[in-house]
Amino acid sequence: MFHSDRGSNYACYDFQNLLTEIGIEASMSRSGCCYDNAVMESFFHSLKVEFVHHEKFATRQQAKDAIFEGIEVFYNRQRIHSSIGYKTPIAFAEEFMIVE
């Protein structure tokens, strides 16, 4: 599933057709309702503010590496989130893992 807002780049025929061709179901927020995608909007805000806006990347690869490290090392493993009981996403997910 590919979820997005109703931006023209996501709603256009070519993009929608591509999703269909590769077997991905499209999902879109309701028109004018930012709350439909609030969790992702919050994530991208944090990503931009914490890892992108204050940086000058010399190459695309530097940007990709910094964003990957920001998400995988800091955001998921060290940054606590109030919406999941002031735990890290990894700690929260581990509560639901079944170990055999």
N, CA, C and O atoms as a Tinker XYZ file with bonds, in Angstrom:
   400  protein
     1  N      0.849000   -1.167000    0.000000    73     2
     2  CA     0.000000    0.000000    0.000000    64     1     3
     3  C      0.900000    1.237000    0.000000    63     2     4     5
     4  O      1.916000    1.281000    0.693000    81     3
     5  N      0.511000    2.227000   -0.781000    73     3     6
     6  CA     1.220000    3.501000   -0.852000    64     5     7
     7  C      0.250000    4.586000   -0.419000    63     6     8     9
     8  O     -0.726000    4.871000   -1.113000    81     7
     9  N      0.528000    5.200000    0.750000    73     7    10
    10  CA    -0.359000    6.245000    1.256000    64     9    11
    11  C      0.260000    7.607000    1.021000    63    10    12    13
    12  O      1.452000    7.806000    1.252000    81    11
    13  N     -0.551000    8.541000    0.564000    73    11    14
    14  CA    -0.061000    9.899000    0.310000    64    13    15
    15  C     -1.191000   10.898000    0.518000    63    14    16    17
    16  O     -2.343000   10.538000    0.758000    81    15
    17  N     -0.812000   12.158000    0.418000    73    15    18
    18  CA    -1.840000   13.190000    0.390000    64    17    19
    19  C     -2.380000   13.250000   -1.044000    63    18    20    21
    20  O     -2.052000   12.396000   -1.867000    81    19
    21  N     -3.195000   14.248000   -1.336000    73    19    22
    22  CA    -3.798000   14.335000   -2.663000    64    21    23
    23  C     -3.034000   15.258000   -3.606000    63    22    24    25
    24  O     -3.610000   15.855000   -4.517000    81    23
    25  N     -1.741000   15.363000   -3.374000    73    23    26
    26  CA    -0.912000   16.186000   -4.242000    64    25    27
    27  C     -0.978000   15.719000   -5.684000    63    26    28    29
    28  O     -1.153000   14.531000   -5.953000    81    27
    29  N     -0.836000   16.658000   -6.608000    73    27    30
    30  CA    -0.977000   16.324000   -8.034000    64    29    31
    31  C      0.054000   15.302000   -8.487000    63    30    32    33
    32  O     -0.212000   14.521000   -9.401000    81    31
    33  N      1.224000   15.297000   -7.863000    73    31    34
    34  CA     2.241000   14.321000   -8.251000    64    33    35
    35  C      1.825000   12.898000   -7.881000    63    34    36    37
    36  O      2.247000   11.949000   -8.542000    81    35
    37  N      1.011000   12.728000   -6.842000    73    35    38
    38  CA     0.542000   11.399000   -6.445000    64    37    39
    39  C     -0.788000   11.035000   -7.088000    63    38    40    41
    40  O     -1.074000    9.856000   -7.293000    81    39
    41  N     -1.598000   12.030000   -7.405000    73    39    42
    42  CA    -2.927000   11.779000   -7.947000    64    41    43
    43  C     -2.953000   11.650000   -9.464000    63    42    44    45
    44  O     -3.952000   11.201000  -10.025000    81    43
    45  N     -1.888000   12.030000  -10.128000    73    43    46
    46  CA    -1.896000   12.025000  -11.588000    64    45    47
    47  C     -2.034000   10.614000  -12.154000    63    46    48    49
    48  O     -1.671000    9.630000  -11.510000    81    47
    49  N     -2.556000   10.540000  -13.347000    73    47    50
    50  CA    -2.812000    9.264000  -14.016000    64    49    51
    51  C     -1.553000    8.415000  -14.114000    63    50    52    53
    52  O     -1.598000    7.219000  -13.825000    81    51
    53  N     -0.440000    9.001000  -14.513000    73    51    54
    54  CA     0.792000    8.222000  -14.714000    64    53    55
    55  C      1.251000    7.542000  -13.427000    63    54    56    57
    56  O      1.630000    6.371000  -13.444000    81    55
    57  N      1.219000    8.264000  -12.324000    73    55    58
    58  CA     1.666000    7.686000  -11.054000    64    57    59
    59  C      0.698000    6.611000  -10.584000    63    58    60    61
    60  O      1.117000    5.534000  -10.160000    81    59
    61  N     -0.587000    6.900000  -10.658000    73    59    62
    62  CA    -1.596000    5.923000  -10.243000    64    61    63
    63  C     -1.511000    4.662000  -11.107000    63    62    64    65
    64  O     -1.658000    3.548000  -10.605000    81    63
    65  N     -1.277000    4.843000  -12.393000    73    63    66
    66  CA    -1.148000    3.715000  -13.307000    64    65    67
    67  C      0.089000    2.876000  -12.957000    63    66    68    69
    68  O      0.031000    1.647000  -12.991000    81    67
    69  N      1.193000    3.526000  -12.624000    73    67    70
    70  CA     2.407000    2.820000  -12.235000    64    69    71
    71  C      2.163000    1.974000  -10.990000    63    70    72    73
    72  O      2.573000    0.815000  -10.938000    81    71
    73  N      1.502000    2.542000   -9.994000    73    71    74
    74  CA     1.197000    1.768000   -8.791000    64    73    75
    75  C      0.383000    0.523000   -9.135000    63    74    76    77
    76  O      0.665000   -0.569000   -8.642000    81    75
    77  N     -0.618000    0.695000   -9.975000    73    75    78
    78  CA    -1.451000   -0.434000  -10.382000    64    77    79
    79  C     -0.628000   -1.490000  -11.106000    63    78    80    81
    80  O     -0.769000   -2.683000  -10.838000    81    79
    81  N      0.226000   -1.058000  -12.015000    73    79    82
    82  CA     1.057000   -1.992000  -12.788000    64    81    83
    83  C      1.966000   -2.839000  -11.908000    63    82    84    85
    84  O      2.192000   -4.012000  -12.205000    81    83
    85  N      2.490000   -2.261000  -10.827000    73    83    86
    86  CA     3.399000   -3.018000   -9.979000    64    85    87
    87  C      2.706000   -3.633000   -8.758000    63    86    88    89
    88  O      3.356000   -4.142000   -7.846000    81    87
    89  N      1.390000   -3.572000   -8.767000    73    87    90
    90  CA     0.606000   -4.263000   -7.753000    64    89    91
    91  C      0.535000   -3.586000   -6.402000    63    90    92    93
    92  O      0.390000   -4.253000   -5.378000    81    91
    93  N      0.635000   -2.268000   -6.391000    73    91    94
    94  CA     0.552000   -1.527000   -5.137000    64    93    95
    95  C     -0.772000   -0.772000   -5.093000    63    94    96    97
    96  O     -1.143000   -0.070000   -6.034000    81    95
    97  N     -1.466000   -0.936000   -3.985000    73    95    98
    98  CA    -2.742000   -0.248000   -3.805000    64    97    99
    99  C     -2.503000    1.184000   -3.332000    63    98   100   101
   100  O     -1.715000    1.414000   -2.414000    81    99
   101  N     -3.170000    2.126000   -3.944000    73    99   102
   102  CA    -3.050000    3.536000   -3.568000    64   101   103
   103  C     -4.026000    3.857000   -2.441000    63   102   104   105
   104  O     -5.149000    3.355000   -2.408000    81   103
   105  N     -3.578000    4.696000   -1.528000    73   103   106
   106  CA    -4.406000    5.177000   -0.439000    64   105   107
   107  C     -4.131000    6.667000   -0.305000    63   106   108   109
   108  O     -2.973000    7.085000   -0.291000    81   107
   109  N     -5.175000    7.464000   -0.208000    73   107   110
   110  CA    -4.998000    8.909000   -0.101000    64   109   111
   111  C     -5.804000    9.474000    1.049000    63   110   112   113
   112  O     -6.888000    8.992000    1.378000    81   111
   113  N     -5.246000   10.507000    1.650000    73   111   114
   114  CA    -5.949000   11.238000    2.696000    64   113   115
   115  C     -7.192000   11.890000    2.102000    63   114   116   117
   116  O     -7.267000   12.136000    0.898000    81   115
   117  N     -8.159000   12.162000    2.965000    73   115   118
   118  CA    -9.337000   12.894000    2.490000    64   117   119
   119  C     -8.920000   14.322000    2.135000    63   118   120   121
   120  O     -7.986000   14.873000    2.717000    81   119
   121  N     -9.598000   14.882000    1.212000    73   119   122
   122  CA    -9.293000   16.233000    0.768000    64   121   123
   123  C     -9.401000   17.229000    1.920000    63   122   124   125
   124  O    -10.437000   17.318000    2.580000    81   123
   125  N     -8.333000   17.968000    2.152000    73   123   126
   126  CA    -8.328000   19.010000    3.168000    64   125   127
   127  C     -8.279000   18.522000    4.601000    63   126   128   129
   128  O     -8.518000   19.305000    5.520000    81   127
   129  N     -7.975000   17.246000    4.819000    73   127   130
   130  CA    -7.960000   16.701000    6.179000    64   129   131
   131  C     -6.550000   16.256000    6.553000    63   130   132   133
   132  O     -6.164000   15.115000    6.301000    81   131
   133  N     -5.790000   17.157000    7.152000    73   131   134
   134  CA    -4.404000   16.859000    7.506000    64   133   135
   135  C     -4.308000   15.778000    8.584000    63   134   136   137
   136  O     -3.256000   15.158000    8.737000    81   135
   137  N     -5.387000   15.543000    9.330000    73   135   138
   138  CA    -5.353000   14.562000   10.415000    64   137   139
   139  C     -5.304000   13.130000    9.904000    63   138   140   141
   140  O     -4.917000   12.232000   10.651000    81   139
   141  N     -5.683000   12.892000    8.655000    73   139   142
   142  CA    -5.623000   11.546000    8.096000    64   141   143
   143  C     -4.196000   11.022000    8.060000    63   142   144   145
   144  O     -3.978000    9.811000    8.116000    81   143
   145  N     -3.253000   11.895000    7.970000    73   143   146
   146  CA    -1.866000   11.491000    7.821000    64   145   147
   147  C     -0.992000   12.131000    8.904000    63   146   148   149
   148  O      0.193000   12.384000    8.683000    81   147
   149  N     -1.573000   12.387000   10.058000    73   147   150
   150  CA    -0.889000   13.147000   11.108000    64   149   151
   151  C      0.393000   12.482000   11.584000    63   150   152   153
   152  O      1.380000   13.172000   11.838000    81   151
   153  N      0.404000   11.172000   11.712000    73   151   154
   154  CA     1.599000   10.487000   12.202000    64   153   155
   155  C      2.764000   10.678000   11.238000    63   154   156   157
   156  O      3.880000   10.970000   11.669000    81   155
   157  N      2.519000   10.519000    9.947000    73   155   158
   158  CA     3.605000   10.693000    8.972000    64   157   159
   159  C      4.003000   12.153000    8.846000    63   158   160   161
   160  O      5.183000   12.457000    8.669000    81   159
   161  N      3.039000   13.063000    8.934000    73   159   162
   162  CA     3.370000   14.482000    8.889000    64   161   163
   163  C      4.290000   14.841000   10.054000    63   162   164   165
   164  O      5.243000   15.601000    9.884000    81   163
   165  N      4.008000   14.300000   11.222000    73   163   166
   166  CA     4.839000   14.543000   12.400000    64   165   167
   167  C      6.233000   13.959000   12.211000    63   166   168   169
   168  O      7.231000   14.594000   12.551000    81   167
   169  N      6.297000   12.743000   11.666000    73   167   170
   170  CA     7.594000   12.116000   11.423000    64   169   171
   171  C      8.438000   12.954000   10.464000    63   170   172   173
   172  O      9.607000   13.224000   10.740000    81   171
   173  N      7.855000   13.362000    9.349000    73   171   174
   174  CA     8.621000   14.133000    8.371000    64   173   175
   175  C      9.021000   15.503000    8.917000    63   174   176   177
   176  O     10.090000   16.013000    8.582000    81   175
   177  N      8.177000   16.097000    9.749000    73   175   178
   178  CA     8.559000   17.350000   10.401000    64   177   179
   179  C      9.807000   17.120000   11.259000    63   178   180   181
   180  O     10.777000   17.873000   11.169000    81   179
   181  N      9.773000   16.082000   12.083000    73   179   182
   182  CA    10.927000   15.775000   12.936000    64   181   183
   183  C     12.165000   15.486000   12.102000    63   182   184   185
   184  O     13.252000   15.968000   12.419000    81   183
   185  N     12.012000   14.716000   11.056000    73   183   186
   186  CA    13.136000   14.380000   10.181000    64   185   187
   187  C     13.769000   15.644000    9.603000    63   186   188   189
   188  O     14.989000   15.803000    9.630000    81   187
   189  N     12.945000   16.527000    9.088000    73   187   190
   190  CA    13.468000   17.763000    8.486000    64   189   191
   191  C     14.144000   18.647000    9.524000    63   190   192   193
   192  O     15.255000   19.126000    9.299000    81   191
   193  N     13.490000   18.866000   10.650000    73   191   194
   194  CA    14.021000   19.773000   11.669000    64   193   195
   195  C     15.279000   19.211000   12.323000    63   194   196   197
   196  O     16.241000   19.947000   12.546000    81   195
   197  N     15.281000   17.923000   12.632000    73   195   198
   198  CA    16.384000   17.337000   13.383000    64   197   199
   199  C     17.568000   16.906000   12.534000    63   198   200   201
   200  O     18.692000   16.865000   13.033000    81   199
   201  N     17.347000   16.582000   11.261000    73   199   202
   202  CA    18.429000   16.000000   10.478000    64   201   203
   203  C     18.718000   16.673000    9.142000    63   202   204   205
   204  O     19.735000   16.366000    8.520000    81   203
   205  N     17.865000   17.574000    8.683000    73   203   206
   206  CA    18.056000   18.105000    7.328000    64   205   207
   207  C     18.262000   19.617000    7.312000    63   206   208   209
   208  O     19.232000   20.096000    6.724000    81   207
   209  N     17.373000   20.372000    7.944000    73   207   210
   210  CA    17.389000   21.834000    7.793000    64   209   211
   211  C     18.693000   22.492000    8.196000    63   210   212   213
   212  O     19.075000   23.490000    7.585000    81   211
   213  N     19.378000   21.989000    9.174000    73   211   214
   214  CA    20.600000   22.620000    9.653000    64   213   215
   215  C     21.861000   22.074000    8.981000    63   214   216   217
   216  O     22.973000   22.430000    9.372000    81   215
   217  N     21.700000   21.231000    7.994000    73   215   218
   218  CA    22.838000   20.585000    7.330000    64   217   219
   219  C     23.024000   21.089000    5.906000    63   218   220   221
   220  O     22.071000   21.491000    5.237000    81   219
   221  N     24.244000   21.058000    5.473000    73   219   222
   222  CA    24.596000   21.313000    4.073000    64   221   223
   223  C     25.303000   20.052000    3.569000    63   222   224   225
   224  O     26.425000   19.753000    3.977000    81   223
   225  N     24.648000   19.334000    2.699000    73   223   226
   226  CA    25.210000   18.096000    2.177000    64   225   227
   227  C     25.908000   18.363000    0.856000    63   226   228   229
   228  O     25.354000   19.023000   -0.023000    81   227
   229  N     27.119000   17.853000    0.717000    73   227   230
   230  CA    27.881000   18.047000   -0.514000    64   229   231
   231  C     27.379000   17.129000   -1.622000    63   230   232   233
   232  O     27.449000   17.469000   -2.803000    81   231
   233  N     26.874000   15.967000   -1.230000    73   231   234
   234  CA    26.397000   15.006000   -2.229000    64   233   235
   235  C     25.067000   14.410000   -1.785000    63   234   236   237
   236  O     24.694000   14.481000   -0.614000    81   235
   237  N     24.375000   13.832000   -2.727000    73   235   238
   238  CA    23.129000   13.128000   -2.422000    64   237   239
   239  C     23.411000   11.948000   -1.492000    63   238   240   241
   240  O     22.616000   11.661000   -0.597000    81   239
   241  N     24.537000   11.265000   -1.697000    73   239   242
   242  CA    24.880000   10.111000   -0.860000    64   241   243
   243  C     25.101000   10.534000    0.591000    63   242   244   245
   244  O     24.706000    9.816000    1.509000    81   243
   245  N     25.726000   11.688000    0.807000    73   243   246
   246  CA    25.903000   12.189000    2.175000    64   245   247
   247  C     24.542000   12.429000    2.837000    63   246   248   249
   248  O     24.347000   12.104000    4.008000    81   247
   249  N     23.630000   12.986000    2.094000    73   247   250
   250  CA    22.286000   13.225000    2.624000    64   249   251
   251  C     21.603000   11.903000    2.957000    63   250   252   253
   252  O     21.021000   11.763000    4.033000    81   251
   253  N     21.667000   10.944000    2.060000    73   251   254
   254  CA    21.053000    9.635000    2.292000    64   253   255
   255  C     21.645000    8.960000    3.517000    63   254   256   257
   256  O     20.916000    8.391000    4.329000    81   255
   257  N     22.978000    9.020000    3.653000    73   255   258
   258  CA    23.643000    8.401000    4.799000    64   257   259
   259  C     23.236000    9.064000    6.115000    63   258   260   261
   260  O     22.969000    8.382000    7.104000    81   259
   261  N     23.192000   10.390000    6.120000    73   259   262
   262  CA    22.822000   11.124000    7.330000    64   261   263
   263  C     21.368000   10.849000    7.727000    63   262   264   265
   264  O     21.067000   10.681000    8.908000    81   263
   265  N     20.484000   10.805000    6.756000    73   263   266
   266  CA    19.074000   10.537000    7.036000    64   265   267
   267  C     18.892000    9.104000    7.522000    63   266   268   269
   268  O     18.140000    8.854000    8.464000    81   267
   269  N     19.583000    8.162000    6.878000    73   267   270
   270  CA    19.499000    6.767000    7.320000    64   269   271
   271  C     19.971000    6.637000    8.765000    63   270   272   273
   272  O     19.301000    6.006000    9.582000    81   271
   273  N     21.113000    7.227000    9.082000    73   271   274
   274  CA    21.628000    7.164000   10.453000    64   273   275
   275  C     20.687000    7.873000   11.426000    63   274   276   277
   276  O     20.456000    7.391000   12.535000    81   275
   277  N     20.151000    9.005000   11.015000    73   275   278
   278  CA    19.219000    9.729000   11.876000    64   277   279
   279  C     17.993000    8.903000   12.220000    63   278   280   281
   280  O     17.523000    8.920000   13.358000    81   279
   281  N     17.478000    8.184000   11.238000    73   279   282
   282  CA    16.285000    7.363000   11.468000    64   281   283
   283  C     16.636000    6.085000   12.215000    63   282   284   285
   284  O     16.071000    5.798000   13.271000    81   283
   285  N     17.575000    5.315000   11.660000    73   283   286
   286  CA    17.868000    3.990000   12.215000    64   285   287
   287  C     18.615000    4.021000   13.543000    63   286   288   289
   288  O     18.370000    3.179000   14.407000    81   287
   289  N     19.512000    4.970000   13.717000    73   287   290
   290  CA    20.302000    5.008000   14.947000    64   289   291
   291  C     19.625000    5.866000   16.017000    63   290   292   293
   292  O     19.451000    5.418000   17.150000    81   291
   293  N     19.248000    7.076000   15.670000    73   291   294
   294  CA    18.700000    7.970000   16.685000    64   293   295
   295  C     17.183000    7.824000   16.848000    63   294   296   297
   296  O     16.708000    7.480000   17.931000    81   295
   297  N     16.424000    8.084000   15.780000    73   295   298
   298  CA    14.963000    8.165000   15.879000    64   297   299
   299  C     14.353000    6.860000   16.393000    63   298   300   301
   300  O     13.489000    6.894000   17.270000    81   299
   301  N     14.780000    5.724000   15.871000    73   299   302
   302  CA    14.188000    4.441000   16.250000    64   301   303
   303  C     14.762000    3.838000   17.524000    63   302   304   305
   304  O     14.079000    3.071000   18.203000    81   303
   305  N     16.020000    4.174000   17.866000    73   303   306
   306  CA    16.685000    3.493000   18.975000    64   305   307
   307  C     16.965000    4.360000   20.199000    63   306   308   309
   308  O     17.191000    3.831000   21.287000    81   307
   309  N     16.953000    5.690000   20.038000    73   307   310
   310  CA    17.302000    6.551000   21.164000    64   309   311
   311  C     16.229000    7.584000   21.500000    63   310   312   313
   312  O     16.043000    7.927000   22.668000    81   311
   313  N     15.532000    8.074000   20.501000    73   311   314
   314  CA    14.553000    9.154000   20.725000    64   313   315
   315  C     13.261000    8.586000   21.302000    63   314   316   317
   316  O     12.642000    7.711000   20.696000    81   315
   317  N     12.850000    9.081000   22.476000    73   315   318
   318  CA    11.596000    8.608000   23.055000    64   317   319
   319  C     10.426000    9.353000   22.408000    63   318   320   321
   320  O     10.560000   10.493000   21.965000    81   319
   321  N      9.284000    8.681000   22.369000    73   319   322
   322  CA     8.094000    9.214000   21.706000    64   321   323
   323  C      6.927000    9.200000   22.687000    63   322   324   325
   324  O      6.588000    8.156000   23.244000    81   323
   325  N      6.330000   10.337000   22.890000    73   323   326
   326  CA     5.225000   10.433000   23.847000    64   325   327
   327  C      4.023000    9.592000   23.415000    63   326   328   329
   328  O      3.293000    9.078000   24.263000    81   327
   329  N      3.815000    9.449000   22.128000    73   327   330
   330  CA     2.638000    8.725000   21.639000    64   329   331
   331  C      2.703000    7.227000   21.906000    63   330   332   333
   332  O      1.695000    6.534000   21.770000    81   331
   333  N      3.872000    6.717000   22.284000    73   331   334
   334  CA     4.008000    5.282000   22.582000    64   333   335
   335  C      4.547000    5.081000   24.008000    63   334   336   337
   336  O      5.325000    4.164000   24.271000    81   335
   337  N      4.122000    5.946000   24.899000    73   335   338
   338  CA     4.461000    5.785000   26.305000    64   337   339
   339  C      5.880000    6.164000   26.673000    63   338   340   341
   340  O      6.470000    5.574000   27.579000    81   339
   341  N      6.429000    7.140000   25.981000    73   339   342
   342  CA     7.782000    7.629000   26.246000    64   341   343
   343  C      8.821000    6.511000   26.142000    63   342   344   345
   344  O      9.709000    6.369000   26.984000    81   343
   345  N      8.673000    5.734000   25.085000    73   343   346
   346  CA     9.619000    4.671000   24.759000    64   345   347
   347  C     10.181000    4.951000   23.382000    63   346   348   349
   348  O      9.652000    5.782000   22.643000    81   347
   349  N     11.246000    4.260000   23.039000    73   347   350
   350  CA    11.740000    4.329000   21.668000    64   349   351
   351  C     10.884000    3.398000   20.815000    63   350   352   353
   352  O     10.278000    2.469000   21.348000    81   351
   353  N     10.822000    3.626000   19.503000    73   351   354
   354  CA    10.058000    2.706000   18.655000    64   353   355
   355  C     10.547000    1.258000   18.748000    63   354   356   357
   356  O      9.741000    0.328000   18.706000    81   355
   357  N     11.855000    1.065000   18.875000    73   355   358
   358  CA    12.388000   -0.298000   18.988000    64   357   359
   359  C     11.904000   -0.943000   20.289000    63   358   360   361
   360  O     11.457000   -2.090000   20.279000    81   359
   361  N     11.990000   -0.221000   21.402000    73   359   362
   362  CA    11.535000   -0.765000   22.689000    64   361   363
   363  C     10.043000   -1.071000   22.640000    63   362   364   365
   364  O      9.602000   -2.095000   23.163000    81   363
   365  N      9.271000   -0.200000   22.021000    73   363   366
   366  CA     7.830000   -0.417000   21.907000    64   365   367
   367  C      7.536000   -1.668000   21.075000    63   366   368   369
   368  O      6.702000   -2.485000   21.463000    81   367
   369  N      8.207000   -1.818000   19.953000    73   367   370
   370  CA     7.987000   -2.975000   19.081000    64   369   371
   371  C      8.395000   -4.273000   19.762000    63   370   372   373
   372  O      7.747000   -5.304000   19.578000    81   371
   373  N      9.462000   -4.228000   20.545000    73   371   374
   374  CA     9.934000   -5.439000   21.225000    64   373   375
   375  C      8.907000   -5.988000   22.205000    63   374   376   377
   376  O      8.898000   -7.187000   22.481000    81   375
   377  N      8.051000   -5.135000   22.729000    73   375   378
   378  CA     7.005000   -5.599000   23.641000    64   377   379
   379  C      6.022000   -6.546000   22.956000    63   378   380   381
   380  O      5.361000   -7.349000   23.615000    81   379
   381  N      5.932000   -6.447000   21.634000    73   379   382
   382  CA     4.961000   -7.246000   20.899000    64   381   383
   383  C      5.583000   -8.413000   20.140000    63   382   384   385
   384  O      4.872000   -9.186000   19.499000    81   383
   385  N      6.901000   -8.542000   20.209000    73   383   386
   386  CA     7.573000   -9.633000   19.515000    64   385   387
   387  C      7.426000  -10.925000   20.307000    63   386   388   389
   388  O      7.529000  -10.936000   21.533000    81   387
   389  N      7.188000  -11.997000   19.591000    73   387   390
   390  CA     7.068000  -13.316000   20.200000    64   389   391
   391  C      8.393000  -14.043000   19.975000    63   390   392   393
   392  O      8.822000  -14.245000   18.839000    81   391
   393  N      9.020000  -14.424000   21.063000    73   391   394
   394  CA    10.286000  -15.142000   20.969000    64   393   395
   395  C     10.004000  -16.607000   21.287000    63   394   396   397
   396  O      9.420000  -16.929000   22.322000    81   395
   397  N     10.423000  -17.479000   20.391000    73   395   398
   398  CA    10.176000  -18.911000   20.595000    64   397   399
   399  C     11.416000  -19.592000   21.086000    63   398   400
   400  O     11.407000  -20.801000   21.316000    81   399
